[in-house]
């Protein structure tokens, strides 16, 4: 049974679009669900628990300004420059390998790399989480593999940032 579930995940990956690219790509766990939920109830809304002030919060005007790309302007609206202005072409890290082998493991990330671009590594990323990690967790929390929960909950990763709430 486990093999058939893993095969279903592999088939879903093969049939799906490639992961979104860029320094902070939009992604959602719904993109990676193996089975589309049918008939599951939605989770209860807890919006009434938010304060009036938090309910009136709007999206940040700085974030909106950062999306308006002007070629003659370096935007710091998201507290980071555009990746094109990063002065590095690659990043390499040497980590200790297994003690039995007595070696080091080299990890390298290059600008414009297909799998995990240096621009992505050097940036904060999307508030909902890295597409690579979000896909893996969504696939492995899906009703077909680990957990048959009765709600339509998406997965969300946020590293103690308020931006996770707005995703």
C-alpha positions as protocol buffer text, in pm:
chain_id: "A"
residue {
  index: 1
  type: UNK
  ca { x: 0 y: 0 z: 0 }
}
residue {
  index: 2
  type: UNK
  ca { x: 283 y: 243 z: 83 }
}
residue {
  index: 3
  type: UNK
  ca { x: 447 y: 175 z: -254 }
}
residue {
  index: 4
  type: UNK
  ca { x: 126 y: 260 z: -438 }
}
residue {
  index: 5
  type: UNK
  ca { x: 92 y: 585 z: -241 }
}
residue {
  index: 6
  type: UNK
  ca { x: 452 y: 682 z: -320 }
}
residue {
  index: 7
  type: UNK
  ca { x: 392 y: 594 z: -686 }
}
residue {
  index: 8
  type: UNK
  ca { x: 88 y: 822 z: -682 }
}
residue {
  index: 9
  type: UNK
  ca { x: 305 y: 1107 z: -552 }
}
residue {
  index: 10
  type: UNK
  ca { x: 566 y: 1038 z: -824 }
}
residue {
  index: 11
  type: UNK
  ca { x: 295 y: 1039 z: -1093 }
}
residue {
  index: 12
  type: UNK
  ca { x: 154 y: 1367 z: -962 }
}
residue {
  index: 13
  type: UNK
  ca { x: 502 y: 1524 z: -970 }
}
residue {
  index: 14
  type: UNK
  ca { x: 565 y: 1401 z: -1324 }
}
residue {
  index: 15
  type: UNK
  ca { x: 234 y: 1542 z: -1447 }
}
residue {
  index: 16
  type: UNK
  ca { x: 259 y: 1875 z: -1265 }
}
residue {
  index: 17
  type: UNK
  ca { x: 419 y: 2199 z: -1375 }
}
residue {
  index: 18
  type: UNK
  ca { x: 771 y: 2279 z: -1265 }
}
residue {
  index: 19
  type: UNK
  ca { x: 821 y: 2458 z: -934 }
}
residue {
  index: 20
  type: UNK
  ca { x: 783 y: 2836 z: -946 }
}
residue {
  index: 21
  type: UNK
  ca { x: 1112 y: 3019 z: -992 }
}
residue {
  index: 22
  type: UNK
  ca { x: 1242 y: 3352 z: -874 }
}
residue {
  index: 23
  type: UNK
  ca { x: 1357 y: 3501 z: -547 }
}
residue {
  index: 24
  type: UNK
  ca { x: 1016 y: 3502 z: -378 }
}
residue {
  index: 25
  type: UNK
  ca { x: 777 y: 3301 z: -594 }
}
residue {
  index: 26
  type: UNK
  ca { x: 412 y: 3267 z: -499 }
}
residue {
  index: 27
  type: UNK
  ca { x: 317 y: 2914 z: -413 }
}
residue {
  index: 28
  type: UNK
  ca { x: 39 y: 2737 z: -230 }
}
residue {
  index: 29
  type: UNK
  ca { x: 3 y: 2388 z: -89 }
}
residue {
  index: 30
  type: UNK
  ca { x: -306 y: 2340 z: -307 }
}
residue {
  index: 31
  type: UNK
  ca { x: -72 y: 2324 z: -609 }
}
residue {
  index: 32
  type: UNK
  ca { x: 90 y: 2009 z: -469 }
}
residue {
  index: 33
  type: UNK
  ca { x: -200 y: 1808 z: -327 }
}
residue {
  index: 34
  type: UNK
  ca { x: -205 y: 1453 z: -457 }
}
residue {
  index: 35
  type: UNK
  ca { x: -580 y: 1406 z: -425 }
}
residue {
  index: 36
  type: UNK
  ca { x: -816 y: 1697 z: -453 }
}
residue {
  index: 37
  type: UNK
  ca { x: -1035 y: 1687 z: -145 }
}
residue {
  index: 38
  type: UNK
  ca { x: -1390 y: 1585 z: -211 }
}
residue {
  index: 39
  type: UNK
  ca { x: -1658 y: 1665 z: 40 }
}
residue {
  index: 40
  type: UNK
  ca { x: -1425 y: 1755 z: 325 }
}
residue {
  index: 41
  type: UNK
  ca { x: -1555 y: 2039 z: 542 }
}
residue {
  index: 42
  type: UNK
  ca { x: -1358 y: 2358 z: 564 }
}
residue {
  index: 43
  type: UNK
  ca { x: -1196 y: 2446 z: 894 }
}
residue {
  index: 44
  type: UNK
  ca { x: -1386 y: 2689 z: 1113 }
}
residue {
  index: 45
  type: UNK
  ca { x: -1310 y: 3055 z: 1065 }
}
residue {
  index: 46
  type: UNK
  ca { x: -1141 y: 3222 z: 1358 }
}
residue {
  index: 47
  type: UNK
  ca { x: -1153 y: 3573 z: 1210 }
}
residue {
  index: 48
  type: UNK
  ca { x: -1387 y: 3690 z: 1488 }
}
residue {
  index: 49
  type: UNK
  ca { x: -1101 y: 3629 z: 1733 }
}
residue {
  index: 50
  type: UNK
  ca { x: -883 y: 3897 z: 1569 }
}
residue {
  index: 51
  type: UNK
  ca { x: -887 y: 4244 z: 1718 }
}
residue {
  index: 52
  type: UNK
  ca { x: -1066 y: 4521 z: 1528 }
}
residue {
  index: 53
  type: UNK
  ca { x: -730 y: 4676 z: 1450 }
}
residue {
  index: 54
  type: UNK
  ca { x: -591 y: 4357 z: 1298 }
}
residue {
  index: 55
  type: UNK
  ca { x: -911 y: 4304 z: 1096 }
}
residue {
  index: 56
  type: UNK
  ca { x: -864 y: 4648 z: 941 }
}
residue {
  index: 57
  type: UNK
  ca { x: -504 y: 4585 z: 838 }
}
residue {
  index: 58
  type: UNK
  ca { x: -436 y: 4628 z: 468 }
}
residue {
  index: 59
  type: UNK
  ca { x: -152 y: 4496 z: 258 }
}
residue {
  index: 60
  type: UNK
  ca { x: 168 y: 4692 z: 282 }
}
residue {
  index: 61
  type: UNK
  ca { x: 202 y: 4978 z: 30 }
}
residue {
  index: 62
  type: UNK
  ca { x: 578 y: 4915 z: 30 }
}
residue {
  index: 63
  type: UNK
  ca { x: 522 y: 4561 z: -96 }
}
residue {
  index: 64
  type: UNK
  ca { x: 292 y: 4689 z: -369 }
}
residue {
  index: 65
  type: UNK
  ca { x: 552 y: 4948 z: -471 }
}
residue {
  index: 66
  type: UNK
  ca { x: 822 y: 4682 z: -481 }
}
residue {
  index: 67
  type: UNK
  ca { x: 624 y: 4482 z: -735 }
}
residue {
  index: 68
  type: UNK
  ca { x: 605 y: 4779 z: -971 }
}
residue {
  index: 69
  type: UNK
  ca { x: 934 y: 4721 z: -1149 }
}
residue {
  index: 70
  type: UNK
  ca { x: 1105 y: 5035 z: -1270 }
}
residue {
  index: 71
  type: UNK
  ca { x: 1432 y: 4985 z: -1450 }
}
residue {
  index: 72
  type: UNK
  ca { x: 1580 y: 5306 z: -1312 }
}
residue {
  index: 73
  type: UNK
  ca { x: 1499 y: 5234 z: -949 }
}
residue {
  index: 74
  type: UNK
  ca { x: 1643 y: 4993 z: -694 }
}
residue {
  index: 75
  type: UNK
  ca { x: 1352 y: 4911 z: -466 }
}
residue {
  index: 76
  type: UNK
  ca { x: 1404 y: 4839 z: -99 }
}
residue {
  index: 77
  type: UNK
  ca { x: 1029 y: 4811 z: -40 }
}
residue {
  index: 78
  type: UNK
  ca { x: 1063 y: 4452 z: 70 }
}
residue {
  index: 79
  type: UNK
  ca { x: 1382 y: 4527 z: 267 }
}
residue {
  index: 80
  type: UNK
  ca { x: 1598 y: 4366 z: 1 }
}
residue {
  index: 81
  type: UNK
  ca { x: 1741 y: 4476 z: -332 }
}
residue {
  index: 82
  type: UNK
  ca { x: 1649 y: 4308 z: -658 }
}
residue {
  index: 83
  type: UNK
  ca { x: 1858 y: 3991 z: -704 }
}
residue {
  index: 84
  type: UNK
  ca { x: 2011 y: 4130 z: -1023 }
}
residue {
  index: 85
  type: UNK
  ca { x: 2208 y: 4371 z: -804 }
}
residue {
  index: 86
  type: UNK
  ca { x: 2365 y: 4104 z: -581 }
}
residue {
  index: 87
  type: UNK
  ca { x: 2743 y: 4123 z: -632 }
}
residue {
  index: 88
  type: UNK
  ca { x: 2796 y: 3745 z: -609 }
}
residue {
  index: 89
  type: UNK
  ca { x: 2791 y: 3487 z: -887 }
}
residue {
  index: 90
  type: UNK
  ca { x: 2807 y: 3177 z: -667 }
}
residue {
  index: 91
  type: UNK
  ca { x: 2821 y: 3060 z: -310 }
}
residue {
  index: 92
  type: UNK
  ca { x: 3008 y: 2753 z: -191 }
}
residue {
  index: 93
  type: UNK
  ca { x: 2997 y: 2598 z: 152 }
}
residue {
  index: 94
  type: UNK
  ca { x: 3220 y: 2322 z: 287 }
}
residue {
  index: 95
  type: UNK
  ca { x: 3064 y: 2107 z: 557 }
}
residue {
  index: 96
  type: UNK
  ca { x: 3222 y: 1827 z: 756 }
}
residue {
  index: 97
  type: UNK
  ca { x: 3131 y: 1490 z: 610 }
}
residue {
  index: 98
  type: UNK
  ca { x: 3083 y: 1167 z: 799 }
}
residue {
  index: 99
  type: UNK
  ca { x: 3361 y: 1116 z: 1055 }
}
residue {
  index: 100
  type: UNK
  ca { x: 3426 y: 766 z: 924 }
}
residue {
  index: 101
  type: UNK
  ca { x: 3518 y: 911 z: 584 }
}
residue {
  index: 102
  type: UNK
  ca { x: 3715 y: 1203 z: 726 }
}
residue {
  index: 103
  type: UNK
  ca { x: 3612 y: 1430 z: 440 }
}
residue {
  index: 104
  type: UNK
  ca { x: 3415 y: 1743 z: 369 }
}
residue {
  index: 105
  type: UNK
  ca { x: 3103 y: 1784 z: 162 }
}
residue {
  index: 106
  type: UNK
  ca { x: 3088 y: 2075 z: -80 }
}
residue {
  index: 107
  type: UNK
  ca { x: 2759 y: 2250 z: -147 }
}
residue {
  index: 108
  type: UNK
  ca { x: 2749 y: 2506 z: -426 }
}
residue {
  index: 109
  type: UNK
  ca { x: 2476 y: 2741 z: -542 }
}
residue {
  index: 110
  type: UNK
  ca { x: 2515 y: 2939 z: -863 }
}
residue {
  index: 111
  type: UNK
  ca { x: 2331 y: 3240 z: -1000 }
}
residue {
  index: 112
  type: UNK
  ca { x: 2064 y: 3142 z: -1258 }
}
residue {
  index: 113
  type: UNK
  ca { x: 2082 y: 2775 z: -1151 }
}
residue {
  index: 114
  type: UNK
  ca { x: 1770 y: 2575 z: -1236 }
}
residue {
  index: 115
  type: UNK
  ca { x: 1711 y: 2385 z: -913 }
}
residue {
  index: 116
  type: UNK
  ca { x: 1778 y: 2641 z: -640 }
}
residue {
  index: 117
  type: UNK
  ca { x: 1897 y: 2973 z: -775 }
}
residue {
  index: 118
  type: UNK
  ca { x: 2142 y: 3187 z: -576 }
}
residue {
  index: 119
  type: UNK
  ca { x: 1888 y: 3472 z: -591 }
}
residue {
  index: 120
  type: UNK
  ca { x: 1647 y: 3251 z: -398 }
}
residue {
  index: 121
  type: UNK
  ca { x: 1910 y: 3146 z: -145 }
}
residue {
  index: 122
  type: UNK
  ca { x: 2017 y: 3505 z: -73 }
}
residue {
  index: 123
  type: UNK
  ca { x: 1661 y: 3630 z: -32 }
}
residue {
  index: 124
  type: UNK
  ca { x: 1396 y: 3604 z: 234 }
}
residue {
  index: 125
  type: UNK
  ca { x: 1173 y: 3411 z: -2 }
}
residue {
  index: 126
  type: UNK
  ca { x: 798 y: 3384 z: -15 }
}
residue {
  index: 127
  type: UNK
  ca { x: 625 y: 3417 z: 321 }
}
residue {
  index: 128
  type: UNK
  ca { x: 431 y: 3092 z: 274 }
}
residue {
  index: 129
  type: UNK
  ca { x: 746 y: 2886 z: 248 }
}
residue {
  index: 130
  type: UNK
  ca { x: 993 y: 2753 z: -4 }
}
residue {
  index: 131
  type: UNK
  ca { x: 813 y: 2578 z: -294 }
}
residue {
  index: 132
  type: UNK
  ca { x: 1046 y: 2278 z: -260 }
}
residue {
  index: 133
  type: UNK
  ca { x: 975 y: 2228 z: 111 }
}
residue {
  index: 134
  type: UNK
  ca { x: 607 y: 2315 z: 78 }
}
residue {
  index: 135
  type: UNK
  ca { x: 561 y: 2054 z: -195 }
}
residue {
  index: 136
  type: UNK
  ca { x: 734 y: 1782 z: 8 }
}
residue {
  index: 137
  type: UNK
  ca { x: 535 y: 1850 z: 326 }
}
residue {
  index: 138
  type: UNK
  ca { x: 205 y: 1880 z: 138 }
}
residue {
  index: 139
  type: UNK
  ca { x: 264 y: 1549 z: -38 }
}
residue {
  index: 140
  type: UNK
  ca { x: 359 y: 1376 z: 285 }
}
residue {
  index: 141
  type: UNK
  ca { x: 76 y: 1515 z: 495 }
}
residue {
  index: 142
  type: UNK
  ca { x: -179 y: 1428 z: 228 }
}
residue {
  index: 143
  type: UNK
  ca { x: -458 y: 1182 z: 307 }
}
residue {
  index: 144
  type: UNK
  ca { x: -300 y: 935 z: 69 }
}
residue {
  index: 145
  type: UNK
  ca { x: 18 y: 894 z: 274 }
}
residue {
  index: 146
  type: UNK
  ca { x: 20 y: 990 z: 639 }
}
residue {
  index: 147
  type: UNK
  ca { x: -281 y: 1167 z: 776 }
}
residue {
  index: 148
  type: UNK
  ca { x: -648 y: 1145 z: 684 }
}
residue {
  index: 149
  type: UNK
  ca { x: -765 y: 1466 z: 848 }
}
residue {
  index: 150
  type: UNK
  ca { x: -1121 y: 1579 z: 773 }
}
residue {
  index: 151
  type: UNK
  ca { x: -1042 y: 1944 z: 690 }
}
residue {
  index: 152
  type: UNK
  ca { x: -926 y: 2133 z: 383 }
}
residue {
  index: 153
  type: UNK
  ca { x: -626 y: 2283 z: 559 }
}
residue {
  index: 154
  type: UNK
  ca { x: -336 y: 2410 z: 351 }
}
residue {
  index: 155
  type: UNK
  ca { x: 23 y: 2389 z: 470 }
}
residue {
  index: 156
  type: UNK
  ca { x: 201 y: 2715 z: 551 }
}
residue {
  index: 157
  type: UNK
  ca { x: 555 y: 2785 z: 667 }
}
residue {
  index: 158
  type: UNK
  ca { x: 645 y: 3113 z: 828 }
}
residue {
  index: 159
  type: UNK
  ca { x: 960 y: 3193 z: 1021 }
}
residue {
  index: 160
  type: UNK
  ca { x: 822 y: 3423 z: 1289 }
}
residue {
  index: 161
  type: UNK
  ca { x: 721 y: 3685 z: 1039 }
}
residue {
  index: 162
  type: UNK
  ca { x: 388 y: 3861 z: 1028 }
}
residue {
  index: 163
  type: UNK
  ca { x: 388 y: 3815 z: 652 }
}
residue {
  index: 164
  type: UNK
  ca { x: 284 y: 3454 z: 704 }
}
residue {
  index: 165
  type: UNK
  ca { x: -57 y: 3578 z: 815 }
}
residue {
  index: 166
  type: UNK
  ca { x: -115 y: 3766 z: 490 }
}
residue {
  index: 167
  type: UNK
  ca { x: -49 y: 3470 z: 263 }
}
